[in-house]
């Protein structure tokens, strides 16, 4: 363990240190405050026996190595997950852009105009209710009884409605 490791992880380390090695008092830990030289002095003072001191220093080294190792184990998968997430978002946006809405053509007689809704009876005799709003292009003056051609997207939203001349 070096001075930078002790200072950077002091708040976490001091709790573990007190739990593992009970000879350190709260006052000792407050005096050390992450200072490496003060830490070594207190270790010497509290654990003068070479065997105990060596054991504590070995434990401290392992504590800091495990912390570094755990962080490295976490960073790799985290970075990989972020990259994969960015790729998936890009692909989903690209797929969404490529999937153009399907447009159907409706040709028939205009039976009714009810506000924003136009009811058209198509060539097969089916009545289709089309929604027209300010985004819908209306070509000319369209009235009930006209033969019309409409371009409609999903859910019968009309993109355009125009009058067509009946074939003679």
VOROSE-308362 format. One record per atom (N, C-alpha, C): z, y negated, x negated. Coordinates in steps of 0.05 Angstrom, whole numbers, plus 5000, padded with zeros to 4 digits. Last residue first. Layout:
N
ZYX
...
END
This chain:
168
362848526299
361048526323
359248766321
369648496282
366948586275
365248606301
373547896289
372948166297
370048236290
375947536234
373947546256
373447836263
382947426223
380347556216
378547556240
387947016199
386347086222
383747216211
393347246157
390947086162
389447196186
399247226122
398047296148
395647116151
403147476067
401047306078
400147416105
407847746064
407147576041
405047376051
412747946109
409947866106
409647676082
416748506104
416748216098
413848136093
417849046116
416048886132
416248586128
420549336078
422149226100
420549026116
415949166026
417849346038
419549196058
410748696046
412348846026
414249036041
404248586073
407148606076
408448776055
399148206094
400048346071
403048346072
395148236153
397648146139
398148326115
390347986194
390748166172
393148066157
389047966265
390147866240
390248086219
386247696322
386147936305
387047826277
390147356371
388347366348
388447636334
394147396408
391547486417
389547496394
397646816388
397747066402
394947136412
394946486330
396146486356
396046766368
394646086272
394746366283
396146356309
390945686234
392645686258
392345956271
391045856163
389945746188
391945746210
394946316136
392246216132
391046116159
401146276110
399746296136
397046166132
405046606064
402646436066
401346486093
412046586061
409646716072
407346516073
416446306048
414946406025
412346546035
418846176096
417545956081
415946056057
417246796130
419046576124
417446366108
416347326174
415047116159
417046886155
416548006186
418147766182
416647576164
413348396236
413248286209
415048036208
413248986269
414548726270
414748626241
408149346298
409549296273
410649006274
406249866340
407149586338
408849546313
400450266337
403250236330
403949936328
395150356344
396650306368
399650266362
392150396299
393050646310
394750616335
391249856286
388950016296
389850276308
397449526307
395349606288
393249776301
399848966334
399249236343
396949326325
405148556310
402248626308
401948916317
409348026316
409048306324
406048356326
413047636273
410347666285
410047966291
418547206268
417547476270
414847486285
421046726269
419946806243
418647086244
419746656335
420946516313
419546596287
415547096353
418247046361
419746916337
409447226378
410747066356
413446996366
405547806393
407747626400
408647476374
400948086379
401948106407
403947886413
395148076344
397747946345
398747936374
391948686326
392148456345
394948346345
390848846256
391148896284
391248646301
392849106194
390648976209
390949046238
396649066138
396749126166
394548966180
397549346075
395849176091
396049266120
403249336033
401549476052
399949266067
405749385968
404749205989
402849366007
411449525930
409049625943
408349445966
413349145873
413849225901
411249315913
412849455809
412049235827
412649325856
416249625758
416049735785
415449505805
416949335713
414449475716
414049575744
422049125717
419748935716
417149085722
425049585714
425149425739
422749235740
424049735662
423249915684
423149755710
426549315636
423649355632
422549535655
431749395651
430449145659
427449175657
432749885628
432949865657
431549605667
432049765573
430249955587
430349925617
436349415566
433649325561
431649505575
440649755577
440249515593
437349415590
439950135536
439750215564
439249975582
440949815490
438349945494
437950025523
446249665499
444149455497
441349575502
448650165497
448850005521
446649795521
447650315444
446550465466
446550315492
450749915418
447849935413
446550085436
455950045437
454749785442
451749785439
456550565417
456550525446
455350255453
456550445361
454450615373
454250575403
461250145358
458650025351
456350185363
464950555373
464750305388
462050165383
464350945334
463551005361
463250755378
466250605289
463750745290
462750805318
471550425302
469350235300
466650375302
475050875301
474550735326
472050555325
475251025249
474451225269
473651095295
477350565227
474550645220
473550845240
482450585249
480650355256
477750435250
484351045225
484151035255
482250805263
484350885172
482651105180
482251095210
488250485173
485550415165
483550625175
492650795189
491850565205
488950495198
493051155147
492451255174
491451025191
494350805105
491850955104
491051055132
499350625122
497150435120
494450575118
502251115120
502150955144
499750765144
501751255066
500451415087
500151265113
504850845043
502050875036
500551035057
509850975067
508550715072
505550725066
510851475045
510551455073
509051195080
511351314991
509151504998
508651485029
515951004995
513450874986
511051054993
519651395011
519151175028
516451045021
519651734965
518951834991
518151615011
521451384926
518751494924
517751604951
526651304945
524851074943
521951174942
528851814942
528651684968
526551454967
528351884885
527152074904
526751944931
531351464863
528551484858
527151664878
535851074899
535351344889
532351374887
535850594926
535850584897
535250864885
534550334978
533850614969
533650624939
535949804982
536949995002
536550284993
533649564935
536449514942
537549734961
528349744937
529949804913
532949784920
526849514985
526649804982
528449894959
527548974973
529349104993
529249404992
523448914934
526248864927
528148994947
518849034965
519549204942
522449164934
519248585000
519248865010
520149054988
518548164966
521048184980
521448474991
513148274952
515348274931
518048304944
510548225002
510448474987
512748484966
512447965062
512147905034
512548155018
513648055115
510948135106
510448065077
519047895120
516947755134
514147815123
524147965095
521648065082
519247915093
527947765130
527647645104
525047725091
527348115173
526747825177
526347685150
529048585151
526248565160
525448275164
534448465142
532648535119
529748495127
536148385194
536248155175
534448215151
535748895215
534048685226
533848445207
536049345158
537249195180
535148995191
534449985135
533549705137
534849575161
536050495140
537650325124
536850035124
532550825170
534550665184
536350485166
526350955171
528250915150
530350725159
523550995220
523451215200
525651205179
524850505245
525250755260
525350995240
523350125208
526150145216
526750405230
517850245204
519550265181
522550295189
515950125255
515850405246
517750445222
516949575254
518149745275
518250035266
513749405211
516649375209
518049545230
508349495226
509549665205
512649645206
507049105262
506949385271
508649555251
507848645231
509148665257
509148955267
504548735184
507448725183
508848765210
499348775170
500348965191
503348955193
498248385132
496548405155
497748575177
502248485092
502248235107
500648255133
500748995074
503348945085
503348695102
495448905055
495949105077
498649045090
496448545014
494748465037
495248645061
499548844978
500648604990
499148525015
498449554990
498349314974
499449074990
500050244983
500050005000
500049754982
END
